[in-house]
Amino acid sequence: MPSHRWLRSSAAVYVFPLIALYLAVTLGDARQFLQDNWRAGSVLASSAALGAFAPAGAALGVWEGWRLRRAGVHPGTAVRPPSTIMLAALLPALVGALLGTLGAYLTVALSLEGLPGGPDPTVAAVGALVTVAWTVTGFAAGRWLPPAVGVPALMVGTWLWLSYPAALEPLWLRHLTGYNEGACCDTDAVPDGRALAAQAIIAGALTLAATGAWHVRVVRPARWIPLLALPVIGVAVAVPLVRDLGPTVQRPRIEGLVCRAHQGVEVCVWKERRDRLDTVARTVVPAARRLTRTGLPMPQRITEGTADGRTSWRFVAAPRASATEVQMSLAGGFLPRGDLHCPNRPDGEDAAYAPVGAWLVLGMGLSRDQAAEQAGPNAVKVAERVRAQPRDRQLSWFRHNLASLTRCDVQPWEVTAS
């Protein structure tokens, strides 16, 4: 068949321009929430393209598979093996999805222009594999399902699988689909390879099973049982990889800091934010000096990376953050980021959180209103009462209540306004 007639006969040529328009609108809304790093950009581009093209690819696969069945093409002829037929039928859809994905990455690249690094190849590869898996699955299903049934079933079913687990328990369900938008990645984090591996395993198993189903010429249980078992085995292997993950697919980042000395203190930011290093250094070092008046020793390092709260303090130089917001982040760097569940605290597991935060904010010289905006007026009352006490007493109160936020055997102390 001439190439122009082959392309003209493919439904993908007519459907994918509309899907590309949908993708452009989706990315236009999501770019404003994009973190200033390529990992978040890669996840955004991959997930947006996956949400657009995988359901469409599954539906188009059903259409193409049924069209070939109706034409009497399957199970193939002596001169054209089934794999060649499948590739020829799906090539326009797969190429369209590839071009759309490249367009998504180009759109994200325009927002991240000037940042060091580039797209994460693993994230891109897993997203592409998931799109291929659902497209091939739809094609195999089209061998038996008429379009009136198969097209809506595969399109809606694929979309639900990609998007709906994010609203379900257990949390690890969301990490099996390949749709990671909203789950990764902050600038201080990197994708957790276990989630990507789990997604690749399931998508690979689904692709193999669907390809095998298309190649089977005689419907017999002995041939179908191994094919049906492949996705089940894939899920069984993937679930243990993600079972202990929380709501996100990221883990702390340990590389990529840029540092400089300012007034005897080393200040470090992530390399994506190196242009702000001088500005934030002039903000956080004086704020830290003001906080030392409460009795805390001056740190040797103030960093966006890992800090111990004693010789090193942590802050976040978020994009477009004001000097006040950077100082607030320095106060927040002392507070634990994870949740603590203590059954022996009926009055609240984190009762000390807001008062400690308010004490830190006031100690940096910020106003009472600014502290109340972050921690609440009651917490400010507690912090002001503590700040009226001797410095040693303040420091003991701070360290005790800070420990209560990470240990259930330490009870909060003097954290109520009454």
C-alpha positions in Angstrom: 0.0 0.0 0.0 1.4 3.4 -0.8 2.4 5.4 2.2 -0.1 8.2 1.7 -3.0 5.8 1.5 -1.6 3.9 4.5 -1.5 7.1 6.6 -4.9 8.3 5.3 -6.4 5.0 6.4 -5.1 5.4 10.0 -7.5 6.9 12.5 -4.5 8.3 14.5 -3.9 10.9 11.8 -7.4 12.4 12.5 -7.6 11.9 16.2 -4.1 12.9 17.5 -4.3 16.6 16.5 -7.2 16.9 18.9 -5.3 15.0 21.6 -2.3 17.3 21.0 -4.6 20.3 21.5 -5.8 18.8 24.8 -2.2 18.2 25.9 -1.3 21.8 25.1 -4.1 23.1 27.3 -3.2 20.7 30.1 0.5 21.8 30.0 -0.5 25.5 29.9 -2.3 25.2 33.2 0.3 23.0 34.8 3.4 25.0 33.9 2.6 27.7 36.5 3.1 25.1 39.3 6.4 23.7 37.8 9.3 23.4 40.2 12.6 24.9 39.1 14.3 21.6 38.3 14.4 19.2 35.4 13.2 16.2 37.5 9.8 17.9 38.1 9.8 19.0 34.5 10.4 15.5 33.3 7.6 14.1 35.5 5.2 16.8 34.3 5.9 16.3 30.6 5.9 12.5 30.8 2.7 12.4 32.9 0.8 14.9 30.8 1.7 13.1 27.6 0.8 9.8 29.1 -2.6 11.0 30.3 -3.3 12.3 26.8 -1.9 9.6 24.5 -2.2 6.3 26.5 -6.0 6.3 26.6 -6.2 7.5 23.1 -3.7 4.9 22.0 -5.6 2.2 23.6 -8.8 3.3 21.9 -7.1 3.6 18.5 -5.5 0.2 19.1 -9.0 -1.4 19.4 -10.1 0.4 16.3 -7.1 -0.8 14.2 -7.3 -4.4 15.6 -11.0 -4.7 14.8 -10.4 -3.2 11.3 -7.9 -5.8 10.5 -10.1 -8.6 11.8 -13.0 -7.4 9.7 -10.7 -7.4 6.7 -9.7 -11.0 7.4 -6.0 -10.1 7.9 -5.4 -11.8 11.1 -3.8 -14.3 11.9 -1.5 -13.2 9.1 -0.2 -14.5 5.9 2.9 -16.4 4.9 4.6 -13.2 3.6 3.6 -11.0 6.5 4.1 -12.2 10.1 1.7 -11.0 12.8 4.4 -8.7 14.3 4.9 -6.9 11.0 1.1 -6.4 10.7 0.8 -5.1 14.2 3.7 -2.6 13.8 2.3 -1.3 10.5 -1.1 -0.8 12.0 0.1 0.9 15.2 3.0 2.9 13.8 1.0 6.1 13.1 -0.4 6.1 16.6 3.0 5.4 18.2 4.8 8.0 16.1 2.0 10.5 16.9 2.4 9.8 20.6 6.2 10.1 20.4 5.9 13.5 18.6 3.3 14.7 21.1 5.6 13.6 24.0 8.5 15.5 22.4 6.3 18.5 22.2 5.4 18.2 25.9 9.1 18.1 26.8 9.8 21.1 24.5 7.1 23.1 26.2 8.5 22.3 29.6 12.0 23.1 28.4 10.8 26.7 27.5 9.8 27.1 31.1 13.1 25.8 32.4 15.3 27.6 30.0 18.7 28.3 31.5 18.6 25.7 34.2 21.5 23.2 34.2 20.8 19.6 33.3 18.1 18.2 31.0 15.1 15.8 30.9 15.4 12.6 33.0 15.8 9.8 30.5 14.5 7.1 32.8 11.3 9.0 33.5 10.8 9.6 29.7 11.5 5.9 28.9 9.1 4.6 31.5 6.3 7.0 30.3 6.9 5.9 26.7 6.8 2.2 27.7 3.4 2.7 29.5 2.0 4.4 26.4 3.2 1.5 24.2 1.7 -1.0 26.6 -1.8 0.4 26.6 -1.7 0.9 22.8 -0.7 -2.7 22.1 -3.2 -3.9 24.7 -6.0 -2.1 22.9 -4.8 -3.5 19.6 -4.9 -7.1 21.0 -8.4 -6.4 22.5 -9.6 -5.3 19.1 -9.3 -8.8 17.8 -12.4 -9.7 19.8 -14.1 -6.5 20.9 -16.1 -4.5 18.3 -15.3 -0.7 18.4 -18.7 0.2 20.0 -17.6 -1.8 23.0 -13.8 -1.8 22.9 -13.1 1.8 22.1 -14.9 3.4 25.1 -14.0 0.5 27.4 -10.2 0.8 26.7 -10.2 4.6 26.6 -12.1 5.0 29.9 -10.5 2.0 31.6 -6.9 3.2 30.7 -7.7 6.7 31.9 -9.2 5.5 35.2 -6.1 3.3 35.8 -3.7 6.1 35.2 -5.6 8.8 37.2 -7.9 7.3 39.8 -5.5 5.4 42.1 -4.2 8.8 43.3 -7.4 9.1 45.2 -7.4 5.6 46.7 -5.9 3.7 49.6 -3.4 2.1 49.9 -1.0 4.8 48.8 1.3 2.5 46.8 -1.5 1.9 44.3 -0.7 5.3 42.7 2.9 4.3 42.1 2.1 1.4 39.8 0.4 3.3 36.9 3.2 5.5 35.5 1.2 8.7 36.0 3.4 10.6 38.6 2.2 14.1 38.2 1.9 15.7 41.6 4.0 13.0 43.2 7.5 14.2 42.2 9.7 16.1 42.4 10.7 19.0 44.7 14.1 20.6 44.0 15.6 18.9 47.0 14.4 15.5 45.9 15.0 12.9 43.1 12.6 10.3 41.7 12.6 7.0 43.6 13.8 4.3 41.2 11.7 1.7 42.8 8.5 3.3 41.6 9.9 3.7 38.1 11.0 0.1 38.1 7.5 -1.1 39.3 5.8 0.9 36.5 8.2 -0.5 33.9 7.7 -4.1 35.0 3.9 -3.9 34.8 4.0 -2.1 31.5 6.5 -4.6 30.1 4.5 -7.5 31.2 1.3 -6.0 29.7 3.1 -5.4 26.4 4.4 -8.9 26.2 1.0 -10.4 27.1 -0.9 -8.3 24.6 1.7 -9.0 21.8 1.4 -12.7 22.6 -2.4 -12.5 22.5 -2.2 -11.0 19.0 0.1 -13.7 17.8 -2.0 -16.6 19.1 -3.8 -18.1 16.1 -5.7 -20.9 17.9 -7.6 -20.0 21.1 -6.7 -22.8 23.5 -6.3 -22.6 27.3 -2.8 -24.0 27.2 -1.7 -20.9 25.2 -3.8 -18.3 27.1 -3.0 -19.2 30.6 0.7 -18.1 30.4 -0.4 -14.9 28.6 -2.9 -14.0 31.3 -0.4 -14.9 34.0 2.2 -12.4 32.7 0.4 -9.2 34.0 -0.4 -11.0 37.3 3.3 -11.9 37.7 4.3 -8.3 36.8 2.0 -6.9 39.5 3.2 -9.4 42.1 6.8 -8.4 41.4 6.1 -4.6 41.3 4.0 -4.3 44.5 6.7 -5.1 46.9 8.9 -2.4 45.3 6.4 0.4 46.2 4.6 -1.0 49.2 6.5 1.1 51.7 6.4 4.4 49.7 4.3 7.3 50.9 2.2 9.6 48.8 5.2 10.7 46.7 7.7 8.9 44.5 10.7 11.0 45.6 13.6 10.6 48.0 16.0 13.2 49.4 18.6 14.6 47.0 22.2 14.4 48.1 24.1 15.9 45.2 24.1 19.2 43.3 24.8 21.9 45.9 26.7 25.1 45.1 28.3 26.9 48.1 30.1 30.1 49.0 31.3 31.7 52.2 29.6 34.7 53.6 30.7 36.5 56.8 32.4 33.3 57.9 29.4 31.0 57.2 29.1 28.6 54.3 25.9 29.1 52.4 24.7 26.4 49.9 21.9 26.3 47.4 20.9 23.7 44.8 22.7 24.3 41.5 19.5 25.3 39.8 19.4 28.3 42.1 23.0 29.4 41.9 22.0 32.8 40.5 20.3 33.5 43.9 23.2 32.4 46.0 24.6 35.9 46.8 21.1 37.3 47.5 20.0 34.6 49.9 23.4 34.5 51.6 22.9 38.2 52.5 19.4 37.3 53.9 20.0 34.0 55.9 23.3 34.8 57.6 22.1 38.0 59.3 18.9 36.1 60.2 20.9 33.3 61.7 23.0 35.8 63.7 19.8 37.4 65.2 18.6 33.9 66.2 21.8 33.2 68.0 20.8 35.9 70.6 18.3 33.3 71.9 21.3 31.1 72.9 21.6 28.9 69.8 25.2 28.6 68.5 26.0 30.0 65.2 26.0 27.3 62.5 29.0 26.6 60.3 26.8 26.0 57.3 23.3 27.1 56.1 22.2 24.9 53.3 19.3 23.7 51.1 20.6 20.2 51.6 20.7 18.0 54.6 21.3 19.7 58.0 21.6 18.5 61.6 20.1 21.6 63.2 23.3 22.3 65.2 26.4 22.9 63.1 24.3 23.2 60.0 20.9 24.8 59.5 18.5 24.2 56.6 16.5 26.7 54.5 14.8 26.8 51.1 15.5 29.5 48.4 12.2 28.8 46.6 11.7 30.5 43.2 10.4 34.1 43.5 10.5 33.8 47.3 10.9 37.2 49.1 13.5 37.8 51.8 10.9 37.3 54.5 9.8 34.0 53.0 13.5 32.8 52.9 13.8 33.7 56.6 10.6 31.8 57.3 12.0 28.8 55.6 15.1 29.0 57.8 12.9 28.8 60.8 10.9 26.0 59.3 14.2 24.1 58.6 14.4 23.2 62.3 11.0 21.6 62.3 10.6 17.9 61.4 9.1 17.2 57.9 7.4 13.9 58.7 4.4 13.0 60.7 4.7 11.6 64.3 1.9 9.3 65.6 1.8 9.0 69.4 -1.2 7.2 70.9 -0.3 8.6 74.4 -1.0 12.2 73.3 -4.7 12.7 73.2 -4.4 16.5 73.1 -2.5 16.5 69.9 0.7 14.9 68.6 2.2 18.1 67.3 1.1 20.6 70.0 4.6 22.0 70.1 4.9 22.6 66.4 3.4 26.0 66.1 4.8 27.5 69.3 8.3 26.4 68.4 7.9 27.8 64.9 6.7 31.1 66.3 9.6 31.3 68.7 12.0 30.8 65.8 10.3 33.4 63.6 10.3 36.0 66.4 13.9 35.2 67.3 14.9 36.1 63.7 13.5 39.6 64.3 10.4 39.2 62.2 7.2 40.9 63.4 4.5 39.6 65.6 2.0 39.8 62.7 4.3 37.8 60.5 4.7 35.1 63.1 1.0 35.0 63.7 0.4 34.6 60.0 2.5 31.5 59.9 1.9 29.9 63.3 -1.3 31.5 64.6 -2.0 34.1 67.4 -2.1 31.5 70.3 1.3 30.2 69.3 2.7 33.7 69.2 1.4 34.3 72.8 3.3 31.2 73.9 6.4 32.2 72.1 6.3 35.8 73.5 5.9 34.4 77.1 8.9 32.1 76.6 11.0 35.0 75.1 10.4 36.9 78.3 12.3 34.3 80.2 16.1 34.0 80.7 18.1 32.8 77.6 19.0 29.4 79.2 15.4 28.7 80.0 14.4 29.6 76.5 16.9 27.3 75.0 15.9 24.4 77.2 12.2 25.0 76.3 13.1 25.0 72.6 15.2 21.8 72.6 12.7 19.9 74.8 9.8 20.8 72.6 11.7 20.2 69.4 12.5 16.7 70.6 8.8 16.1 71.4 8.1 16.5 67.7 10.2 13.5 66.8 9.9 11.3 69.9 6.8 9.9 71.6 8.5 9.5 74.9 9.0 13.3 75.3 5.9 15.2 76.2 5.4 18.8 75.0 6.2 21.4 77.7 4.5 24.8 78.2 3.0 25.0 74.7 -0.5 26.3 75.6 -1.5 30.0 75.7 -3.5 29.6 78.9 
